[in-house]
Amino acid sequence: MIARLRSKDRRELNEAIRDVYDHHISPVRYFVLQNGGDAHDADDLVQTTVLNFVQAVRNGSFQLQEGTTIEAFLFVLAKNRWRNTLKQRGFMRDYVQEMEATGGGYDSWEASAQRIMEEREEQERYIQLFNLLGERCQTILTAYRRDGLSMKEIAQKMGFDNERVAINEKYKCLQKLKALFRYET
């Protein structure tokens, strides 16, 4: 892989870059999506990470150390860049502090990868259970969680009399979702 990335043959280089995207980058996308980013953020970070990696390989500053994988290197590179992005945005200060406290080195790769896989499974389970909720609950919870609407805005969107009704409805929907989680486990 490294030799192909250093190749002067454009076709071989493009194939190697495609392999990086296909086989080594999905943990980075998932990490961003699970840690305050959206699909656009993930795409931007993936592109920047791959570009920086390829440049480091081509200019000779990247050396694969024993016991380290390309995935681990890419993940750490992306994780550190994402931490900086979150700091710049002023988001998730607690999370950034946790990342800094636990370090971002190669040693934490296996633990991070395991956590990502567990979170991915949990997210898939959540989506399955979320889809069991009625349309009304799905709309309320999506508006609140994903869209970041205030309860007042949700009340207007849903045609509720006031904000208090929206709060109560959201509470009921969350209780239904929790019951589904308890029932499944």
Secondary structure by P-SEA (a helix, b strand, c coil): cccccccccaaaaaaaaaaaaacccaaaaaaaaaccccaaaaaaaaaaaaaaaaaaaaaccccccccccaaaaaaaaaaaaaaaaaaaaccaaaaaaaaaaacccccaaaaaaaaaaaaaaaaaaaaaaaaaccaaaaaaaaacccccccaaaaaaaaccccaaaaaaaaaaaaaaaaaaaaaac
